[in-house]
Amino acid sequence: MRIAHIGNLANLGFLHCFFLRKAGIDAHLYVNDTVKILPIPYENGNVVIDYDWIHRYPRKNLLAMFANQFPLALELSKYDLVHSWTCSLLPLAELILALKNKSYFAYATGSDLREAGQRITANGFRIRRHFKNAAYVAHTFDMLTLQVSQKIQLKNCGLLKIPVGNTAPKTYDTDQSRETIFFLPSRLHFTPKDKHELVFKNNNRFIFAFARYVKAGGKAHLILLRRGSDYKQSMSIIKQLGIEKDITWKNEMTPIELSNFFYKCDVVIDQFNDLSYPLPGGALAIEAMAHGTPVMIGNDVELNKKFYGTCCPNLSCSTEDEILDMIVHCEDKTAVKKAGLASKEWINTHHGWKVITDELIRMYSLYIAED
């Protein structure tokens, strides 16, 4: 079985190809020459990127990009199946695959369908067509994305799941008297960039709850990354709240740098958006739990159970008051350790690389057999 992945959303194209090859599948990754390939924090960190299966195509300018589309499309058509990340497969390649009776899978973020795919533009039309013509579409299954998928009549859909590898055991410091270290690595995002944007991470709620906690005498420290459309606004809010001394800012991190911080902190903070998702968190949250670090997030328990049969044992909260209560709960370092161990077990059961990869291979086999 020969599979081509095109695109590398949040390093997931590389991650899937890495695990597919580990499972014996001849998987190759195609990305444009501006995309970074980041080593992953598994196998004790000793990951060597084998560039023999990573192929780059030009995107320095529009002329180079379009001139390369035909040879790229022909090359992709030699594989048994193509796996496209966020519309990376362009119409010419889709056409050639169809002429050769080859299928492609399309993986979508929520914003691909509920925002970009809803625009009345040429690109909006292309996005809708791309997903409608895919043999199989994986997406986030939030209510808005589900409505769009039904509206444009997608053929076969499933939940987009992120695989995780084996990580070293975490050492927990259960000293109840020390300060709690919170780490918020997600994009800071709580205001709309344009009229099409409908969903926000609302991580400013944690900043406000955290300020209330430390001003009341609580012992805690928050680590933030300089990333996201609301990063500068977050700095202003923190200054206005007078909690600069309780905050440490860091630059964006590689997966291995993030891995190191997952071990150092007590709790990872993800997002508190008002749209329910079945997933237990975004990519960073899932990675954190794989390292044994509990995640504070707004979680829909019933939707989680519907897709997984059981609820992820993360630190679920949504409103500012609920978040404040959960911050207080995290003073109990034994409870934090218990949540971290339970989260790691749950994630390995439902998102372990072999579980996800075996299911992906089964899906590939089904659609290749139909060609």
Secondary structure, DSSP 8 states (H G I E B T S, - for coil): -EEEEE--GGGHHHHHHHHHHHTT-EEEEEEETT------S-GGG-----GGGEEEE--SSHHHHHHTHHHHHHHHTTSSEEEEETT-S-HHHHHHHHHTT-EEEEE--HHHHHTGGGSSSHHHHHHHHHHHT-SEEEE---HHHHHHHHHTT-SSEEE----B-----------TTS-EEEEE-S----S-SSTT------THHHHHHHHHHHHTT--EEEEEES-STTHHHHHHHHHHHT-GGGEEEE----HHHHHHHHHH-SEEE----SS--SSSS-HHHHHHHHTT--EEE---HHHHHHHHSS---SEE--SHHHHHHHHHHTT-HHHHHHHHHHHHHHHHHHHBHHHHHHHHHHHHHHHHHH-
